[in-house]
Amino acid sequence: MTLLDGFTFPGISSRVIFGRGTLAQVGPEVVRLGHRRALVLATPHQAGEAVGLAASLGNLACGMFTEAAMHTPVDVSERAVAAYRDLGADCVVAVGGGSTIGLAKAIAVQVGADQVVVPTTYAGSEMTDILGESSGGQKTTRRDPAIRPEVVIYDVDLTLTLPVALTVTSALNAIAHGVEVLYAKDGNPILSAMAVQAMGAFRTGLPAVVADPLDVEARAQVLYGAWLCSTGLGYAAMALHHKLCHTLGGSFGVPHSETHAILIPHTAAFNAVAVPDLLSPVAAVFGGSVGGGLWDFAAGCGAPLALRDLGLTETDLDRAALIATANPYDNPRPFDRTLIRALLQDAWAGTRPD
Ligand code: NAD
């Protein structure tokens, strides 16, 4: 792709605040949006953060809902919407990872609430207009401008408690967004530059966080990378990698960030065959070949490397390849069931891609 092919830059509509101690900005941002009664959201695990935030918001918080769960179950969202209405809330404030931000989005699309979100993982939901919801064992995903949070507040201090294992897989989840931005059919030079800068931030920051999870400067690097990659996810179409992760998560129940972490060296290596120039910055950042460099980086950070360690069987791979290739979608390298089955085999066994 050259500049003469042209591109569209869609703009970035969310207001972003980044730094340390920025949780204190939640109240002023709620007021700036013209609201007075925020419903504070969290998972049960982060209920303590919600209590602290609600206390600091004082009269600006009308209550809390701390039942956010992975994959945004529709029944949980219905209870949250009922709480929102019962409490007379006029906006939502989410503190947590993709699960909590997903709940904020689910409420927002139903009641038109403004969202102030404070991400505490690197999964990247905060900058996107994407909502994935689950019901009866099925996960459906949609995009809508009303889903995108109005304000995103990154507070490095809140990431210090993120366990190392989740830190690593969540960061690789973010890197996967960045990789797919580089060849996105609706990508643009700004998002690509952000993705490459993000990879440099992860390359420097993540090993340092693994060595010392309380290293605030390294945590800041990683969180900055997460913002850049979340932006890419929010404004460019993803391809094979995200399709495979969605298939494995939706049909086999494997955990979100671990699946991204294991697959990204393999999907990147697969697509590098078709678009070596577009993916060369990945190899430049991580060293070696595109897939090999990512695999070595993941291994060095202690990431899981084999899908079989997530409980998948080899028979599952046949069905996964079938589901993932049932409907056509854009990807820089054409693929069929045989190619995807082979890719999954390598990811299942934990083989280092070349
Ligand atoms: P998560 O939000 O489920 O968090 C995992 C656990 O870690 C939770 O118990 C959470 O409370 C805890 N946690 C989060 N931050 C913490 C911190 N700083 N310290 C201690 N504990 C912390 O996991 P996730 O990987 O952030 O999000 C995964 C979900 O997000 C999936 O459902 C995925 O589909 C969704 N997602 C959506 C989008 C989108 O654009 N719609 C993008 C990425 C992910």
Residues whose N, C-alpha, C, O or C-beta is under 5 A from the ligand:
A	BS01	NAD	T43 H45 Q46 M70 H71 T72 G96 G97 G98 S99 T100 T120 T121 A123 G124 S125 T128 I130 L131 G132 L158 T159 T161 L162 P163 H256 S257
